[in-house]
Amino acid sequence: MTIDKSTSEMPQIQWQVGQLAPATASPLVTDRFAYVINGAGVLSCASLESGERLWQCRLSGKFSATPIISGNRLYAVNEEGGAQVVELTEEAGNVVATHEFGETILAAPAAANGAIYFRSDSHLWQVR
């Protein structure tokens, strides 16, 4: 759903797509695209202009943590501590790297100073 506040006092719904409903993780939005991970671990990319689903990419695991984007890559970590790096293009998302932290991770990763940070209940990792 997008809301256009420029045309009236009350925001108006511009589009709505039930197929793109995320599970626990929040949707991730850039200037042109929305990314969601559903309950089956499927990452979908949609156009912000129309809501049309452009592509899907299968990830492994169940996701509670909201992914992040740094550059042209999306970083997602599943509840079992499996990190997956997805290269993003307009045509597709492709998993280009994975890493198993071996601990439950429910928190969203963070990006700063050229590094990505992941945390569990007992560890904080910096990845470059």
Helices and strands as residue ranges (DSSP letters): E 2-4, E 12-15, G 18-20, E 28-29, E 33-37, E 42-47, E 53-58, E 68-70, E 73-77, E 82-88, E 93-100, E 110-112, E 115-119, E 124-127
